[in-house]
Amino acid sequence: MTRTEYPWLLPSAMAEAELPGDRARARRTVRDWVVDITAFLIAAGIALIALAAIENEGSTPDAVLAVDSVIGAAACCALWVRRRWPVGLAAALTALSIVEPVAGGAMMVALFSLAVHRPFKPAAIVGAGALIVAPLQPWLRPDPDTGYVTSVIFGVLLILLVLSWGMVVRSRRQLVLTLRERARRAEAEADLRAEQAQRLAREAIAREMHDVLAHRLTLLSVHAGALEFRPDAPTAEIARAAGVIRDSSHEALQDLREIIGVLRGPGDTGEGERPQPTLTTLDALIDESRQAGMKVTVDQRVAAPGDAPAATGRTVYRIAQECLTNARKHAPGTEVTVTVTGGPGDGLTIEVANPAPTEPYERVPGSGQGLIGLTERATLAGGRLEHGPTPDGGFAVRARLPWPAA
């Protein structure tokens, strides 16, 4: 959050909240020193005025006048600890002001500090005590130039004014601190949302990269392995495998170029985006797998696949693509069955199953992240996906996705 340009102009409590990690800010700021010196001078000035009035009155002994001077000076000096012990100092000066008029100014400053630095309850208790004892001081040591009732009313109004002023200052500071904390929290939440958005974007890109490239790279691995382990294969079969490797390489490069283009952002490349796969392009995927040597049986009972929502059709395509890739890696030579059913209002259901492999094969490493990505895809699309081994040792994946009624 943006900090105050001149924190030394703030009270120490607000400066500490401005820079919570800097303990040095708990000390008095320049503003605090100015306020404390001003408060000390005001209290001292009121004490000198009261002391001069007592001296001019003429009936007070010199010894009492000397004691008043010492006590007044001590009361004014005690104001330097008003920030650390506001409750105790205000209570002590309130009791002292009953018999010492020279402590009246220091008592007012202490009550103001109490209202500023402490909650309402202790300020109200000490303030109520000050109002209760307000009639005692004019009665014990009356001012000959001012009547008793006038002195009491003036003292009560002054106490109420000082307490109210202090509470207003405290309320304003609390409001500023609350707004500052809300702003800090809002910025933290905005940063968190930005991090979450970046993480979700990275996960989406990683999922798309896996789904797109795994299919192509598996084709490359399978056919390259076939060429390696069967160097004596017929020329036509070698040529067909080499053609698949070439085509898959080109497609993988094109897909990778698209993903990199997404990472770079729009406008960085002059190439147009390739059309996204949909339910209508599922047949092309099946034909591509058959050309690669897979045995695939398709049972598609969707009346109008072109009317399927684009996001749902793309999810079905990616599920079929990942399942065919996994079957090619983990169950080569088996016949894969792809079943797609559904319609508007009923949703789309895709099921891909393959039996257990019957012939030895070269295992292709896999991490299982593809199935995790498919489950996330189906969940994000508003559907669900189930996968697991079948009783005959094969493997099946079944997903149900929404297709709203027209």
N, C-alpha and C positions, 0 to 999 in steps of 0.2 A: 504494500500500500504506500502511496505517496506520503512522505513525512513532511512535517512542518518545516518551512525554510529556516525559521529562527526559533528553535526550541527553547532558547534561553529566555524568551518572552513569555513562556508558559509557566503556570505554577508547577512546583516539583511533582505533585501527584499526577498531573496530566502529562508532564514531560516523561515521567517514568512509564506511563501507559503508552506514550508515543514510541519509546524505545525500550521495550520490556527486557531486552537482553543486556542492557547497559546499566549496571548497578550504580554507576556514578551519577546517573540521573536522579537517584533518590535524594541526593543532597540538594541544598537550596540553589535555585537558579538565580540569575541576576535579578529577575523580577521579584523573587522571594526576598532577596536582600533589600531591595528598594521598599517593598511593602513592610518588612519587619522594622526597618529603620524609621519609616514614616509612622508606624503604629507606636513605636517606642517614643518618638518625639511628641506625638499627640498625647499619649498618656502622661509623659513628663510635663508637658505644658499644662494639662488639666490639674496635675498635682501641684505645680507651682502656683497656679491661680487659686486653688483651694488653700494652699499654705499661706499665701499672701492675705487672703480673706480672714483666715484664723488669726494671723498676726495683727492685722488692722483692727480686729474686734477688740483686742487688748485684755480680755479677761482670762486668756489661756496662759498658764505658767510657762516659763522658758523651758523647763525640763520636758513638759508635755510637747511643746513645740519642737524640741530637738528630737524627741521620739517619733513624732509625726513625720519629720523630715527623713529620718532613717528608714522608717517603715515605707514611706512613699517611694523612696529611691529603690528599696528592695522589691517593692511590688512592680515597679517599672522594669527593673532588670529581670524579674521572673518571666516577663513576657517573651524572652528569647527561647524559652522551652515550651511555649504554648502549642507548637506543632506536634511535639512528642507526647505531652501529657495534657491535652486540652480539657478533659473532664475534671481531673484533680485540680488543675490550676484555676479553672473557673469557679469550682466549689470553694476553694481556699480563699480566693480574692473576694468572693461574694460574702463569706463569713467575716473577712477582715474589714470590708467596707462598712460593716455595721457600726464600728467604733472609730474608723479611720476615713474621714472624708477624702484625704489625699489619695486613697486607693481606688476611688470611684472611676477614674479614667482607665486605669489598668483593668478593673473589673469589666468595663464595657468592651474593651478590646478582647479580653479572654472569652466573654460570652459570644462575641462575633466569631472568633476562631472556633469555639465549640460548635456553633451552628453550621460552620462551613465544613469542618473536618470529621464530624461524627453524625450518625443517623438521628432521626427525629426524637427517638425515645430518650436518650441521655440528655440531649439539648433541652427537651421539654421539662425533664425532671429538674435539672439545675436552673433553668429559666423560671420555673414555678417557684423554686426556693428563693430566687432573687426577688421575685414579685412579692413574696410573703414578707421578706425582711426589709423591703423597700421603705415602709413607714418607720422602722426602728431607728435608722441613722438620723433623720431630722429630729426625732424625738430625743435621742441621747445627746446629740451635738447639734443643736439647731443653728440655723443661719439667721443672724439678727436682721439682715436686710430682706429676707424672704420668709413669707408665712409658712406655717407647717403644712397646710393643705396644698399650697402651691408647690412646695418642695416634693411632697409625696406624688402629686399628679405628674410633675415634671420627671421624676425618677422612674415612675411606672411607664410613662410613654417612651422614655429613652430606652428602657430595657426592651420593651416590645419592638421598638424600631430596630434596635441592633439585632435582636434575634430574627426578626422577619427578613432583614437584609441578608444576614448570613444564610438563612435557609434558601433564599432566592439564588444566592451565589452557588450554593451546593447543588441545587436542582439544575441550574444551568450547566455546571460541570458534569453532573451525572448524565445529562442529555447529550452533551458533546462526546463523552466517553462511550455511551451506548451507540450513538450514530457511527463513531469510529470503529467500534467492534463489529457492528453490522457490515460496514464497508469492508473491513478486513475479512470477515467471514464470507461475504459475497465474492470477494476476489479469490479466496481459497477454493470456494465451491466452483467458480468459473474455471480455475486452473485444473481442478479435479475433473470437471466435465470435459475439458479439452484433452486431458490425458486419456480419459476413457474413450473419447471419440477417436483419438489416434490409435489406441490399442485395438478398438473394434475395426478400424480401417486396416491396420496391419493384419489382423486375423482374417478379415475378408479377402485381402490380397493373397495371403498365404494359402487360404483354402482354395481360392480360384486357381492359383498357380499349381497347387497339387493336383486338383481335378483335371486341369487342362493338360499339363505336361506329363503326368504319370501315364496317361493312356499312350501318348506318343513314344515316350522313352521305353515303355514296356515292349511295344512293338519292335523298337530297335534292339532291345536286349534279347528278345526271343529269337528274332531272325538272325542276329549276329551270332547267337549261340548255336543255332542250327547250322550256319555256315562253318562254324568252328569245329563242331563235332561230326559233321558229315561233309568232309571235303570231296568225297567221291559221289555226291548227289548229282542227279542229271542236270545238264546244262540249263534246261528250261526252268527247273525248280530253283537253281541258283540265281538265274536271272530274275525270276519272280520275287525271291527274297531280297535281292539287291534293289529291285524297284520299290518294294515296300519300305526298305530302309531309307532310300532316297526320299520318297514321298513323306514318310514320317518325319525325317529330318527337316524337310522344308516346312512342314506344318508346325513342328515344334519351334523352329526359329520364328515363324510368323506369330505363333501364340506368345512366345517370349517377348517379341517386339511389341505386341499389344500391351502386355502387362507392364513393360518398362515405360511405354507411352502413358499409361495411367499414372504411374509413379511420378513421371516428369510433369504431368499436368497438361491441360488442353493448350493447343497452340504451339507446342514444342516440336511437333512433327507435321509434315505436310501430308501424311498418309491418312486416308479415311479409315474409320473403324469398320472391322468386319462385322457382318450381321451376327447377332447372338443366336445360339442354338435354341430351338423351340421343339415342340412335340412333333411338328411336321418334318424336322430334320433327323428324327430318330431312325428312320429307314436308312438314311445315308450312313449313319454310325454302324448299323447292323451290316450293311453291305461292305463297309470298310473292314469290319472284323472278319467277315467271311472271306474277303480277299486275302486277309492275313493268315488264313488257314483254320479259323475257328469254325466249329459247328454250332450254329445258332438257330434256334426255333423261335419264331415270333408269333404271339397270339394277341393281336391288337383289336380290341372291340370298342373303339371310340368312334362314334358316328362322324363327328366333325372335328378332327384334331386341330384344324386351323383356327377354330373358335376358342380354344383353350387359352386361359390367361397366360401372358408371356412369361411371368415369373414362375408360374406352376409348370409350364412346359419346359422351361429351362432347368428347373429342379429335377424333373423326370429324366431329362436328357443326361444331366450330370450323374444321377443315380445309376442309370443304365451304363454310362461310360465307365464309372468306377467299378461297377460289378463285373463288366466284361474284362476290365484290366486285371482285377483280382483273380478271375477265373483263368485268364491266360497265364498268370504267374503261378498260381497255386494248384490249378487243376487242368493242366494242358492236355489236349486230346479229348476232353469230355464234351458232351453236348450241353450247351447252355440254353435254358428256356427263359424267354422274356415275355411276360404277360402284362398287358396294359388294358385296363377296363375303366369305365366311368363315363360321366357326362355332366352337363350343367345341373347343379343342385345335388348331385350324388357324389361329387368329388372324383378325383383320379386315384386309381390304385395301380401301382407297379410292383411286380414281383419277379425277381431274378433268382433262378436256382440252378445249381449244377451238382451232379453226383460226385462221388469221391474218385480221384484219379486211379486208373488201373495199371498204368505203366510207369516205370521209374522216369524221373525227369530231373533236370537241373533246377534246384531251388533258387528263386529270385528273392533277395532280401526285401522285407517289408516291415513297417513299424506299426501298422494298424491305424495310422492317423487318417487314412482315407475314410474308414467307416465312422470315425468320430466326426470328421467333417461333414459326411452325409447326414448324420443325425442332427448336427447343428443346422444344416441347410433345411432339412424337413421341418425342424422346430421353428426356424425363422419364417418359413413359408406358411406357418399355421397348421402344420400337419404333424405326423409322427412316423418314426421309422423303427423297424425291428429287424434284427439280424441274428443269425446263429446257426450252428450245425443242424443238419437234418438226421432223422433216425438211420438212414442208409449210409451215413458218413459224409454226405455232401454238405453243401452250404447254401443258405437261402437268405435273401434280403427282401423285405416287404415294407412298402411305404404307402401311406394314404395321405393325400394332399387335398386341400379344399378347391372346389370349383363352384363359385356362387351361381345361383340360378339366374338366367337372363332376365 
